[in-house]
Amino acid sequence: MTDAGTIQQPIRLGIIGTGLAVEKLHWPALKRMPERYRVVAFSNRSRPNAEKFAGYSGTPMDAFVADYHDLLRRDDVDAVLISLPIPLNLPVTREVLEAGKHVVCEKPPGADAAEGRAFVELVAAHPDRTVLVAENAFYRDDLRLARSLLDEGAIGRLHLVSWRTVSQLVPREDQFSSTPWRHDPGYEGGPHLDGGVHHTAQLRLLCGDVERVSGETQDANTTHGGPSDLTLNLRFVGGAVGNYTAAYPELAVPKEPNEMRLYGTEAVMTVSWGTVCVYRPDGTVETHRVEQSDTGYYNEFLNFAEAVAEGAPLVGTAAQSFRNMEIVLSGLASARAGQATAIDPWPEPLSAAAVPLWRPAGEADLYGGLPTTVTRETAKAE
């Protein structure tokens, strides 16, 4: 068992599951943080995938173990990254915590509401361990900029949110859509529980928590399980209302803007990848362009490392991740019942309060110490 009070940098990391998420999302961030992390062990049920990870990461195959239980028994593993199919998140996290390790686990924290709640309760039962459920939307530099502008009153009182995101979803080689467990998922909601939780995380980060949801579903995709289309009418705790629609059809679709629009009493904000615009009544638009190192994974691993080593507060907690998941599940339940569903507050001490705005530990500036560049220009709107 690892002593939580004696962790020294770099964190000695074990990885369970070395598939696409590690290759495309986690390793690109980890390799830029050698002073924070060192991979000392990894496990994957497919040896070819393990060899592929060893090849691109430079981690020797001597660190490979076929059975992840052997990894958990190692004294030189401080923390474990769990990157497995959704139904395995809860049981494997339980084993890792019982082995005395800190945890970074891919989202969501369960295959259904009962598992998500059990995950939160499991983490609460291990207060001496740091557990982050990976939600990069909380850490994206462009979204953190948008949130800071909203906090400063850039658009006045938020009263309406509109977001439609549509993209074709068919199996493509070397893409997440090719993963077999996504074609016949052992969890409710299909792509909406897998990818849609990123969207609900963004909604909560920018607009606050949701107190009521009314959902409708449709399906137009034979290649992936779960409904392809989900539309939600939302009422936020702060009083704003909004609509969110996500669709993953099998048919190719025309190019979509896929931007979020936030309507305030003093201005309107649009948020898209890397760009935040504020449209003012005088006909000007203030455009912020964010050159970010990735889509939040570097910041996410930095927050975890600072939490383990220095006790910094986590943003991507299990309770926050479950709340993202709960909005999707409540929308699906509403669609089945044909009526709006209230989302009750969590009881203390497990409550997921409003998502805090993350900053690097000890930094007053939003981008202090980060490889991020922000430019701003004001011009007449076209």
Beta strands, then each sheet from edge to edge (+ up, - down):
strand 1: 11-16
strand 2: 37-43
strand 3: 79-82
strand 4: 102-106
strand 5: 131-134
strand 6: 158-166
strand 7: 210-218
strand 8: 229-236
strand 9: 241-247
strand 10: 260-264
strand 11: 268-272
strand 12: 275-279
strand 13: 284-291
strand 14: 341-342
strand 15: 373-380
sheet 1: 2+ 1+ 3+ 4+ 5+
sheet 2: 14+ 7- 8+ 9- 6- 10+ 11- 12+ 13- 15+
end
